[in-house]
Amino acid sequence: MASNVYRSAAQVTIFSTIEKTLSFAYRIILSRLIGAEGIGIYQICLSVFSVFLTAASSGIPVTVSRMIAKQSATGTARGKHAVVTAGVLSTLMFTVPAAIIIFFGRNLLSFLFPDEESLNIFVLLLPGLILTSVYAVMRGTFWGNKQFLPYSLIELAEDSVMVILGTVLVFSATTPTDGALRATVAALISYIFSFIVSVGWYLTHGGKFVNPKEQLKPLLASAMPITAMRTSTSLLNSVVATFLPALLISACGYDSSEALALYGAVTGMSLPVLFIPNSLIGSIAVVVAPEMSEHYYAERKETLKRDVEKTIKAAVLIAALLIPPLFTLGGDLGELLFGNAFSGEVIRNFAFMLFPMCISMITTTVLNSMNCEVRTLIYFFVGALFMLACIFILTPVIGIYSYMAGLAGSYVITAILNVCLLRKKCAGTKCAKYTAASAAVCVFCSLFGLLLRRLTYSLPTIANIAICGGAVTAFTIIAFFTLGLISFEPIKKLLKIRK
């Protein structure tokens, strides 16, 4: 069983890494072709779209996955089909009316966008709201049935369609707004692709749509707290996308283009780099969350504790391995990848945010597996309020950095609250010593990188990234192995041949 978990996690992680690499490369292409202003418009449209998509379906995949796993153990094939049908029905009940209302009442949302052209770009995404919400249910179906390969392939194919088509379309864009429009068209076509392929896979591999009556109520009851938290996250991003540029204009004296460029540099360039751990942790969560939920409800306390410890340590390790190279080479990465020195400055200055971010993300997943969705929702709101307070209070003082300071602080708050609750729900979990040791090694390796970077300051950017990046990464890995913070055991289990 452990070997299967390692293999599944590795499989999802590999495909997710390829997918995120494509997305990251696409961000670089967009930044070069449509600039920070175009990226800013594109980000605002996606942020508003994400609010509605998240409200429609964000809690559904996890809930469908859990309920299918339960039906596999205690129910019937018809029960699994009913779960899937209930998921599709629940998303369509929201997305179809929402899309119609938004289309005909689009002017009511005009205050969220800098101009009418941006609003029209957003409206193009409305068909994707319906299609992607159904695809979200299909994702949960793949997870619950442990069909990680087709899930990974469809995710990768969807991203590939968007990247290839978007690059072709954006290449001939004449203005930043035109570029944002073309990138949005590519995104919509990728949504259509994933919907067709995923539903086709489900129907051709024994899936059916049946009467969902007995599964609809429990599905909604379980999904609503998760949906509320993720909807709030998207809504928060949308609020920030709307009001932060306005604050930069009114409080800091920037014009509209400058404010959008700053916002685009942070959210479209710096944060994608700092959020690299998200895809890795997300891959782990997809595989281990159903396992931990099963252990929790079966009261296998020792097994649960062991899995929780391994999962949290994996998240801490991911953060600790990435921080030193990002701290050392943040400025170089901004220049090389985006041609934007400011984005690199943000990466360097907030690299250490990865520690609380990774801990917050993984502990939220663990707690949700233990039926703590309401508590994690409350903790999210506490962190979100702190971030908003930072933006409104600190923007006149430190400009766009108020957003990054608030974001880092919100992760610290939710990480602390999550860990405190986890100690009660899973008594005896021991991760503090490992986390402290990893943080100490991370700081030491970051200082090593800083000194090395100063020695090589006269070298070209690419040479610095190759030399300093390789040296710092190798130094960090060696330090972790020397102190026994990394083990070969998971690799041995992954490579073990089944008999």
C-alpha positions in Angstrom: 0.0 0.0 0.0 2.8 2.4 0.9 4.6 1.6 -2.3 1.4 2.4 -4.3 1.0 5.7 -2.5 4.7 6.7 -3.3 4.2 5.6 -6.9 1.0 7.6 -7.3 2.4 10.6 -5.6 5.5 10.5 -7.8 3.4 10.1 -11.0 1.1 13.0 -10.2 4.1 15.1 -9.1 6.0 14.5 -12.4 3.1 15.3 -14.6 2.2 18.3 -12.4 5.8 19.6 -12.6 5.8 19.3 -16.4 2.4 21.1 -16.5 3.6 23.9 -14.2 6.8 24.3 -16.1 4.7 24.8 -19.3 2.5 27.4 -17.5 5.6 29.1 -16.1 7.1 29.3 -19.6 3.9 30.7 -20.9 4.0 33.4 -18.2 7.4 34.3 -19.5 6.2 34.4 -23.1 3.2 36.6 -22.1 5.4 39.0 -20.1 7.7 39.4 -23.1 4.9 39.8 -25.7 2.2 41.8 -23.9 4.2 43.3 -21.0 3.3 43.9 -17.3 0.3 45.9 -18.3 -1.2 43.2 -20.4 -0.4 40.6 -17.7 -2.2 42.9 -15.2 -5.4 43.0 -17.4 -5.3 39.2 -17.9 -4.8 38.6 -14.2 -7.7 40.8 -13.3 -10.0 38.9 -15.7 -8.9 35.5 -14.4 -9.2 36.6 -10.8 -12.9 37.6 -11.2 -13.5 34.4 -13.2 -11.9 32.4 -10.5 -14.4 33.8 -7.9 -17.4 32.4 -9.8 -15.6 29.1 -10.7 -14.5 28.5 -7.2 -18.0 29.3 -5.8 -19.4 26.8 -8.2 -17.1 23.8 -7.8 -14.0 24.2 -5.7 -15.2 21.9 -2.9 -16.7 19.4 -5.3 -13.6 17.4 -6.4 -12.3 16.7 -2.9 -15.8 15.7 -1.7 -16.6 13.6 -4.8 -13.2 11.9 -4.3 -14.0 11.0 -0.6 -17.6 9.9 -1.3 -16.5 7.6 -4.2 -13.8 6.1 -1.9 -16.5 5.4 0.7 -18.8 3.9 -1.9 -15.9 1.7 -3.1 -15.5 0.3 0.4 -19.1 0.0 1.5 -21.4 0.8 -1.4 -22.1 -0.1 -5.0 -21.2 1.0 -8.5 -24.6 2.8 -8.7 -23.7 4.7 -5.6 -20.5 6.0 -7.2 -22.4 7.0 -10.3 -24.9 8.8 -8.1 -22.1 10.7 -6.4 -20.8 11.9 -9.8 -24.2 12.8 -11.0 -24.9 14.8 -7.8 -21.6 16.7 -8.3 -22.5 17.6 -11.9 -26.0 18.6 -11.0 -24.8 20.8 -8.1 -22.4 22.7 -10.2 -24.8 23.2 -13.1 -27.4 24.5 -10.7 -25.1 27.4 -10.0 -23.0 28.0 -13.1 -25.8 28.0 -15.8 -27.9 30.7 -14.0 -24.8 32.6 -13.0 -23.4 32.7 -16.6 -26.8 34.0 -17.9 -27.1 36.6 -15.3 -23.6 37.8 -15.7 -23.9 38.0 -19.5 -27.0 40.1 -19.5 -26.1 42.1 -16.4 -22.4 42.6 -17.1 -22.5 46.3 -16.4 -23.1 45.6 -12.8 -19.6 44.2 -12.6 -18.0 47.1 -14.4 -16.5 48.5 -11.1 -14.3 45.4 -10.9 -12.5 46.2 -14.2 -10.3 49.2 -15.2 -12.2 49.7 -18.5 -15.0 48.3 -20.7 -12.6 46.3 -22.9 -11.4 44.4 -19.8 -15.0 43.6 -18.9 -15.7 42.3 -22.4 -12.6 40.1 -22.2 -14.0 38.6 -18.9 -17.4 37.9 -20.5 -15.6 35.7 -23.1 -14.8 33.3 -20.3 -18.4 32.6 -19.2 -18.9 29.4 -21.3 -15.7 28.1 -19.6 -17.5 28.6 -16.2 -20.0 25.9 -17.0 -17.6 23.5 -18.7 -14.8 23.8 -16.2 -17.2 23.2 -13.3 -18.2 19.9 -14.8 -14.5 19.0 -15.4 -13.9 19.7 -11.7 -16.4 16.9 -10.9 -14.5 14.6 -13.3 -11.3 15.4 -11.5 -12.8 14.2 -8.2 -14.0 11.1 -10.0 -10.4 10.3 -11.2 -9.1 10.9 -7.6 -11.7 8.8 -5.9 -11.2 5.9 -8.3 -7.4 6.3 -8.0 -7.1 6.9 -11.8 -4.2 9.2 -11.5 -2.7 8.6 -14.9 -5.7 9.8 -17.0 -6.2 12.7 -14.6 -2.5 13.8 -15.0 -2.6 13.3 -18.8 -5.8 15.5 -19.2 -4.4 18.2 -17.0 -1.1 18.3 -19.0 -3.0 18.2 -22.3 -5.3 21.1 -21.2 -2.3 23.2 -20.3 -0.5 22.3 -23.5 -3.4 23.4 -25.6 -3.6 26.8 -23.8 0.2 27.4 -24.0 0.6 26.4 -27.7 -2.5 28.2 -28.9 -2.0 31.2 -26.6 1.6 31.7 -27.9 0.5 31.6 -31.5 -2.4 34.0 -30.9 -0.5 36.5 -28.6 2.5 36.6 -30.9 0.7 39.0 -33.3 -1.0 41.1 -30.6 -0.8 44.8 -31.3 -1.5 46.2 -27.8 -1.5 44.9 -24.2 -5.3 44.8 -24.2 -5.3 42.9 -27.5 -2.8 40.4 -26.0 -4.9 39.9 -22.9 -7.9 39.2 -25.2 -6.0 36.6 -27.2 -4.7 34.9 -24.1 -8.2 34.7 -22.7 -9.4 33.0 -26.0 -6.7 30.4 -25.6 -7.7 29.7 -22.0 -11.4 29.3 -23.1 -10.5 26.8 -25.8 -8.4 24.8 -23.3 -11.4 24.6 -21.0 -13.5 23.2 -23.8 -10.9 20.6 -24.5 -10.6 19.3 -21.0 -14.4 19.1 -20.6 -14.8 17.0 -23.8 -12.0 14.7 -23.0 -12.8 14.1 -19.3 -16.5 13.5 -19.9 -15.7 11.3 -22.8 -13.3 9.2 -20.7 -15.9 8.9 -17.9 -18.6 7.6 -20.2 -16.4 5.2 -22.2 -15.0 3.6 -19.0 -18.2 2.5 -17.4 -19.4 5.8 -16.0 -23.1 6.7 -16.0 -25.4 9.5 -14.9 -28.1 8.2 -12.6 -30.6 9.6 -10.1 -28.5 11.5 -7.6 -31.2 12.0 -4.9 -29.6 10.0 -2.1 -26.1 11.6 -2.6 -26.9 15.2 -3.3 -27.6 16.4 0.2 -24.5 14.8 1.9 -22.3 16.0 -1.0 -23.4 19.6 -0.6 -23.1 19.4 3.2 -19.5 18.3 2.9 -18.5 20.5 0.0 -19.9 23.8 1.2 -17.2 24.7 3.9 -14.4 23.9 1.5 -16.1 25.8 -1.3 -16.7 28.8 1.1 -13.0 28.9 1.9 -11.8 28.6 -1.6 -14.4 31.0 -2.9 -13.3 33.5 -0.3 -9.7 33.1 -1.5 -10.7 33.9 -5.1 -12.9 36.7 -3.9 -10.0 38.1 -1.9 -7.7 37.9 -4.9 -10.4 39.7 -6.9 -10.8 42.4 -4.3 -7.0 42.9 -4.3 -6.9 43.0 -8.1 -9.6 45.7 -8.0 -8.5 47.9 -5.1 -4.7 47.6 -5.0 -4.1 49.3 -8.3 -6.6 52.0 -7.2 -4.7 52.4 -3.9 -1.4 52.7 -5.7 -2.9 55.5 -7.8 -4.5 57.4 -5.0 -1.9 56.8 -2.2 1.4 56.6 -4.1 0.8 58.8 -7.1 1.2 56.3 -9.9 -0.8 56.6 -13.1 -3.1 53.8 -14.2 -0.6 52.1 -16.5 2.1 52.2 -13.8 -0.2 50.7 -11.2 -1.3 47.9 -13.5 2.3 47.2 -14.4 3.3 46.9 -10.7 0.4 44.7 -9.9 1.1 42.5 -13.0 4.8 42.2 -12.0 3.9 40.9 -8.6 1.0 38.7 -9.4 1.9 37.6 -12.9 5.7 37.3 -12.5 6.9 37.1 -8.9 4.1 35.0 -7.3 4.2 32.3 -9.9 7.8 31.7 -9.0 7.1 31.9 -5.2 4.1 29.5 -5.7 6.2 26.8 -7.3 5.8 24.6 -4.1 2.0 24.8 -4.5 2.0 22.3 -7.4 4.3 19.9 -5.6 2.3 20.0 -2.4 -1.0 19.8 -4.4 0.2 16.6 -6.0 1.0 15.1 -2.6 -2.4 16.2 -1.2 -4.3 14.6 -4.1 -2.9 11.2 -3.3 -2.6 11.2 0.5 -5.7 13.1 1.5 -8.1 10.2 0.8 -5.7 7.8 2.6 -5.6 10.0 5.7 -9.4 10.5 5.7 -9.8 6.7 5.6 -7.4 6.2 8.5 -9.2 9.0 10.5 -12.7 7.5 10.2 -11.4 4.0 10.8 -9.6 5.3 14.0 -6.2 3.9 12.9 -4.5 6.5 15.0 -0.9 5.4 14.8 -1.1 5.0 11.0 -2.7 8.4 10.7 -0.1 10.0 12.9 2.7 8.5 10.8 1.1 9.7 7.6 0.6 13.2 8.9 4.2 13.5 10.1 5.5 12.3 6.7 3.2 14.7 4.8 4.1 17.7 6.8 7.8 16.9 6.7 7.6 16.6 2.9 6.1 20.1 2.7 8.7 21.5 5.0 11.5 19.9 2.9 10.1 21.3 -0.3 10.2 24.8 1.1 13.6 24.4 2.6 15.1 23.1 -0.7 13.7 26.0 -2.8 14.3 28.9 -0.5 18.1 29.2 -0.8 18.3 29.3 -4.6 15.3 31.7 -4.8 16.8 33.9 -2.2 20.2 33.8 -3.9 19.1 34.3 -7.5 15.7 36.1 -7.2 17.1 39.2 -8.9 18.7 37.3 -11.7 15.5 35.2 -12.3 13.4 38.4 -12.6 15.8 39.8 -15.2 16.3 36.6 -17.2 12.8 35.3 -17.2 10.7 38.4 -17.3 13.1 41.3 -18.2 11.7 42.9 -15.0 14.1 43.8 -12.2 11.4 44.6 -9.7 9.8 41.1 -10.0 13.1 39.6 -9.1 13.5 41.9 -6.1 10.1 40.7 -4.8 11.2 37.0 -5.3 14.4 37.6 -3.3 12.8 39.6 -0.5 9.9 37.2 0.1 11.6 33.8 -0.6 11.3 32.9 3.1 7.5 33.2 2.8 7.6 29.6 1.4 8.0 28.1 4.9 4.7 29.3 6.4 3.0 29.0 3.0 3.9 25.3 2.6 3.0 24.5 6.2 -0.3 26.4 6.0 -1.3 24.6 2.7 -0.5 21.1 3.8 -2.0 21.4 7.3 -5.2 22.7 5.8 -5.4 19.6 3.6 -4.7 17.3 6.5 -7.3 19.0 8.8 -9.9 18.9 6.0 -9.3 15.1 5.8 -10.3 15.0 9.5 -13.6 16.8 9.0 -12.3 20.2 10.2 -13.4 22.2 7.2 -15.3 24.8 9.3 -12.3 25.5 11.5 -9.9 25.9 8.6 -12.4 28.3 7.0 -12.4 30.4 10.1 -8.6 30.4 10.3 -8.5 31.5 6.6 -10.7 34.5 7.4 -8.4 35.5 10.2 -5.4 35.5 7.9 -7.4 37.2 5.1 -8.4 40.1 7.4 -4.8 40.5 8.4 -3.8 40.7 4.8 -6.5 43.3 3.9 -5.5 45.4 6.9 -1.9 45.4 5.7 -2.9 46.5 2.2 -5.1 49.4 3.3 -2.7 50.6 6.1 0.7 50.0 4.6 0.2 50.8 0.9 0.8 54.6 1.4 4.0 53.7 3.2 5.6 50.8 1.3 3.5 50.7 -1.9 2.9 47.3 -3.6 5.0 45.6 -0.9 2.0 45.9 1.4 0.3 43.1 -0.5 3.3 40.8 -0.1 3.8 41.6 3.6 0.1 40.9 4.2 0.2 37.7 2.2 3.2 36.4 4.2 1.6 37.4 7.5 -1.6 35.6 6.6 0.3 32.4 5.9 2.1 32.7 9.3 -1.2 33.1 11.1 -3.0 30.2 9.4 0.0 27.9 9.8 0.2 28.6 13.6 -3.6 28.1 14.0 -3.6 24.9 11.9 -0.7 23.4 13.8 -2.3 24.1 17.2 -5.6 22.4 16.0 -3.7 19.5 14.5 -2.0 18.8 17.8 -5.5 18.3 19.3 -6.9 16.2 16.5 -3.8 14.0 16.0 -2.1 14.0 19.4 1.5 12.9 19.4 2.4 14.2 16.0 6.1 15.3 16.1 7.2 17.7 13.4 8.5 20.7 15.4 12.1 19.5 15.7 12.3 18.6 12.0 10.9 22.0 11.0 13.3 23.9 13.2 16.3 22.0 12.0 15.2 22.5 8.4 14.7 26.2 8.9 18.2 26.5 10.4 19.8 24.6 7.5 17.8 26.8 5.1 19.1 30.0 6.6 22.7 28.8 6.6 22.5 27.7 3.0 20.9 31.0 2.0 23.8 32.9 3.6 26.2 30.7 1.7 24.4 31.5 -1.5 24.4 35.2 -0.7 28.2 35.2 -0.2 28.7 33.1 -3.3 26.6 35.5 -5.4 28.7 38.4 -4.2 31.8 36.7 -5.4 30.3 36.1 -8.9 28.6 39.5 -9.3 30.7 40.3 -12.4 29.5 37.2 -14.3 26.7 37.3 -16.8 23.2 36.6 -15.5 22.9 33.1 -17.1 26.3 32.1 -15.7 25.3 33.3 -12.3 22.1 31.2 -12.4 24.0 28.1 -13.6 26.9 28.4 -11.2 25.3 29.8 -8.1 22.1 27.9 -8.5 23.8 24.6 -9.0 26.2 25.2 -6.1 23.6 26.4 -3.6 21.2 23.6 -4.5 23.9 20.9 -4.2 25.1 22.5 -0.9 21.6 22.5 0.5 20.9 18.8 -0.5 24.2 17.7 1.0 23.5 19.6 4.2 20.1 17.9 4.5 21.6 14.4 3.9 24.4 15.0 6.3 22.1 15.9 9.1 19.7 13.0 8.3 16.9 15.3 7.3 16.5 13.5 4.0 16.1 9.7 3.7 16.6 7.4 0.8 13.7 5.2 2.0 10.9 6.8 -0.1 13.1 6.5 -3.2 13.7 2.9 -2.4 10.0 2.2 -2.0 9.3 4.1 -5.2 11.8 2.1 -7.2 10.9 -1.2 -5.6 9.7 -3.7 -8.2 6.3 -5.3 -7.5 6.4 -9.0 -7.1 
